[in-house]
Amino acid sequence: QYIGADAVLYVTIDEWGQKYQVISSKAVVRAKLRLVDCKNGELLWDAEAFAVQQSSDGGGGLAGALIGAVVDQIAGSMVDRTPELSRIANNSSLNNQVRGLLNGPYAIEQANN
């Protein structure tokens, strides 16, 4: 009411971060999005954002998988993949052709080639 917003986007983060298993690791982002009308509290739109990036053993068998897992764990502590995955998850839920948000008045027109 103080800033005159028409709607509020609520985001509930269900999963976020790196998950390490014995011979692999994965980065996971999962969130629920809800767009709510400020005047009456009505739910206008909802979706789930999800993205995962799985490491692989690179075809090196068990020894290669174990070495890959150690490297992933060391590199994973230095490089966090979740911000990039969150952008992918948000983009796929907001721009989904079936359940995504409609373009607003300030949307950039794309040329049809």
C-alpha positions in Angstrom: 0.0 0.0 0.0 2.9 2.4 0.6 4.4 2.1 -2.9 1.3 1.5 -4.9 2.1 -2.0 -6.1 -0.5 -3.9 -8.0 0.9 -7.3 -7.1 3.6 -9.0 -5.1 5.7 -12.0 -6.2 6.3 -14.3 -3.3 9.2 -16.9 -3.7 9.6 -19.9 -1.4 13.0 -21.6 -1.8 12.7 -25.3 -1.3 16.2 -26.5 -2.4 19.3 -24.5 -3.0 23.0 -25.5 -3.3 25.4 -28.3 -4.1 24.6 -31.9 -3.1 27.5 -34.3 -2.9 27.1 -38.1 -3.3 29.8 -40.8 -3.2 30.8 -40.5 -6.9 29.0 -37.5 -8.2 27.7 -34.1 -7.3 24.8 -31.9 -8.4 23.7 -28.3 -8.0 20.0 -27.9 -7.4 17.6 -25.0 -7.4 13.9 -25.5 -6.6 11.4 -22.7 -5.7 7.7 -22.0 -5.7 6.6 -18.6 -7.1 3.2 -17.0 -6.4 2.0 -13.7 -7.8 -0.7 -12.2 -5.5 -3.0 -9.2 -6.1 -2.3 -6.5 -3.4 -5.9 -5.3 -3.3 -7.7 -8.5 -2.6 -5.1 -11.2 -1.9 -6.2 -13.2 -4.9 -3.7 -15.6 -6.5 -3.0 -14.3 -10.0 -0.3 -16.8 -11.1 1.9 -19.6 -9.7 4.7 -21.8 -10.9 7.6 -23.9 -9.8 11.1 -23.0 -10.8 13.5 -26.0 -11.0 17.0 -26.6 -12.4 19.7 -29.2 -11.8 23.2 -29.6 -13.1 24.6 -33.1 -12.6 28.3 -33.9 -12.7 29.5 -37.0 -14.6 32.3 -39.4 -14.3 33.6 -38.6 -17.8 33.6 -42.3 -18.9 36.6 -43.2 -16.6 34.9 -46.0 -14.7 34.8 -46.1 -10.9 38.3 -44.7 -10.5 37.5 -41.8 -12.8 34.2 -41.2 -11.0 35.9 -41.1 -7.6 38.6 -38.7 -8.9 35.9 -36.6 -10.6 33.9 -36.5 -7.4 36.9 -35.2 -5.4 37.6 -32.6 -8.0 33.9 -31.6 -8.1 33.8 -31.2 -4.3 37.0 -29.1 -4.3 35.9 -27.0 -7.3 32.4 -26.8 -5.9 33.6 -25.2 -2.7 35.2 -22.5 -4.9 32.6 -22.2 -7.6 28.9 -22.1 -6.7 26.7 -23.1 -9.6 23.4 -22.2 -7.9 23.2 -18.5 -9.0 23.4 -19.5 -12.7 20.9 -22.3 -12.1 18.5 -20.0 -10.4 18.5 -17.7 -13.4 17.8 -20.7 -15.7 15.0 -21.9 -13.3 13.4 -18.5 -13.1 13.6 -17.9 -16.9 12.0 -21.3 -17.6 9.1 -20.7 -15.2 8.4 -17.1 -16.0 8.7 -17.5 -19.8 7.0 -20.9 -20.1 4.8 -20.9 -23.2 2.0 -22.7 -21.4 2.1 -21.3 -17.8 4.4 -18.4 -18.0 3.6 -14.8 -17.3 2.2 -12.7 -20.1 4.2 -9.8 -21.5 3.4 -6.5 -19.8 3.2 -3.0 -21.3 7.0 -2.5 -21.1 8.0 -5.8 -22.9 10.5 -5.5 -25.6 9.1 -6.4 -29.0 11.0 -9.2 -30.8 11.4 -9.0 -34.6 10.0 -12.0 -36.4 12.6 -13.3 -38.9 
